[in-house]
């Protein structure tokens, strides 16, 4: 029997991992988002994001600015290709990483289909 989420648009894994959490969506390219993010940073312990360092700097939310807003802030950046090196400015998502690593070719060799794996 398949597991069904209480909310049809949200998967049960998402709901389980994020229970009792509040979430907020901000479009950081919109000018009205900046004061909201800065107010959150001022009262937060951690800012975690998965944007490229260049993108955060371009938007005005690099570490140098965020630590001025909150000197105690832990600034955590999780992005695919690191901060330095020839690929640092490239976006990285799971399917891109799987394709670049050869995992898609391995899937094709084992299953006959070129597909992105959802297996851990």
C-alpha angles and dihedrals in degrees: 000000000000118000112243126205121229088235110053094210094052125067121235092241091055091048092048095048093045102040115138090015126118120218137197131189118215126181097215091195089068116085094226091061095065098071090046093052092045091051090051092048090050091060099033135094097207136027110196122182140160100213124119113264090241091055093050090048092048090052091049097248102108120138092262091064098036094054089054089055093046118009091190093056120126104215111203121185120186113186134151108247104029131246097285137040137057096303099041095107095049122100116243128199128167095264092049092050092047091050094046093047094053095249092125090055089050090052089051092050093050103036104021091238128102099224141137111257121237092192118111 
